[in-house]
Amino acid sequence: MATGEGVLGYGSGRYKLVGRTGLADEYLHNGDGLEVRSRGRWLRVWVYFDGQGWRFEDERGQVIEADLLGQPARR
């Protein structure tokens, strides 16, 4: 992985970026944007909490149905 890239993880009820060289784990907050490697390309997504659960949306506001947990990710 390149510098600044890690893996999308989950802990303490929230998503986080883990395993980035030289950087601490970073919890994601409602509305945060990041790029996740999916189907061979980097996909720009935003993470939202709707009061019941977390969801990921793309640039068009469409909900991402794919399981992104454990995929390469970067801010």
Contacts in CASP RR format, 6 or more apart in sequence:
PFRMAT RR
TARGET T0000
AUTHOR 0000-0000-0000
METHOD contacts of the structure
MODEL  1
MATGEGVLGYGSGRYKLVGRTGLADEYLHNGDGLEVRSRGRWLRVWVYFD
GQGWRFEDERGQVIEADLLGQPARR
1 21 0 8 1.000
1 72 0 8 1.000
2 74 0 8 1.000
3 20 0 8 1.000
3 21 0 8 1.000
4 20 0 8 1.000
4 21 0 8 1.000
4 23 0 8 1.000
4 74 0 8 1.000
4 75 0 8 1.000
5 20 0 8 1.000
5 72 0 8 1.000
5 73 0 8 1.000
5 74 0 8 1.000
6 17 0 8 1.000
6 18 0 8 1.000
6 19 0 8 1.000
6 20 0 8 1.000
6 72 0 8 1.000
6 73 0 8 1.000
6 74 0 8 1.000
7 17 0 8 1.000
7 18 0 8 1.000
7 19 0 8 1.000
7 70 0 8 1.000
7 71 0 8 1.000
7 72 0 8 1.000
7 73 0 8 1.000
8 15 0 8 1.000
8 16 0 8 1.000
8 17 0 8 1.000
8 18 0 8 1.000
8 34 0 8 1.000
8 36 0 8 1.000
8 68 0 8 1.000
8 69 0 8 1.000
8 70 0 8 1.000
8 71 0 8 1.000
8 72 0 8 1.000
8 73 0 8 1.000
9 15 0 8 1.000
9 16 0 8 1.000
9 17 0 8 1.000
9 18 0 8 1.000
9 69 0 8 1.000
9 70 0 8 1.000
10 16 0 8 1.000
10 69 0 8 1.000
12 27 0 8 1.000
14 27 0 8 1.000
14 28 0 8 1.000
14 54 0 8 1.000
15 27 0 8 1.000
15 28 0 8 1.000
15 47 0 8 1.000
15 54 0 8 1.000
15 69 0 8 1.000
16 25 0 8 1.000
16 26 0 8 1.000
16 27 0 8 1.000
16 28 0 8 1.000
17 25 0 8 1.000
17 26 0 8 1.000
17 28 0 8 1.000
17 34 0 8 1.000
17 73 0 8 1.000
17 74 0 8 1.000
17 75 0 8 1.000
18 25 0 8 1.000
19 25 0 8 1.000
20 26 0 8 1.000
26 75 0 8 1.000
28 34 0 8 1.000
28 47 0 8 1.000
29 47 0 8 1.000
30 47 0 8 1.000
30 48 0 8 1.000
30 49 0 8 1.000
31 46 0 8 1.000
31 47 0 8 1.000
31 48 0 8 1.000
32 46 0 8 1.000
32 47 0 8 1.000
33 44 0 8 1.000
33 45 0 8 1.000
33 46 0 8 1.000
33 47 0 8 1.000
33 75 0 8 1.000
34 44 0 8 1.000
34 45 0 8 1.000
34 46 0 8 1.000
34 47 0 8 1.000
34 73 0 8 1.000
34 74 0 8 1.000
34 75 0 8 1.000
35 42 0 8 1.000
35 43 0 8 1.000
35 44 0 8 1.000
35 45 0 8 1.000
35 73 0 8 1.000
35 74 0 8 1.000
35 75 0 8 1.000
36 42 0 8 1.000
36 43 0 8 1.000
36 45 0 8 1.000
36 56 0 8 1.000
36 68 0 8 1.000
36 71 0 8 1.000
36 72 0 8 1.000
36 73 0 8 1.000
37 43 0 8 1.000
37 71 0 8 1.000
37 72 0 8 1.000
37 73 0 8 1.000
38 66 0 8 1.000
38 68 0 8 1.000
38 71 0 8 1.000
39 66 0 8 1.000
42 74 0 8 1.000
43 58 0 8 1.000
43 64 0 8 1.000
44 58 0 8 1.000
44 59 0 8 1.000
45 56 0 8 1.000
45 57 0 8 1.000
45 58 0 8 1.000
45 64 0 8 1.000
45 68 0 8 1.000
46 56 0 8 1.000
46 57 0 8 1.000
46 61 0 8 1.000
47 54 0 8 1.000
47 55 0 8 1.000
47 56 0 8 1.000
48 54 0 8 1.000
48 55 0 8 1.000
48 56 0 8 1.000
48 57 0 8 1.000
49 55 0 8 1.000
55 63 0 8 1.000
55 64 0 8 1.000
56 63 0 8 1.000
56 64 0 8 1.000
56 68 0 8 1.000
57 63 0 8 1.000
57 64 0 8 1.000
58 64 0 8 1.000
END
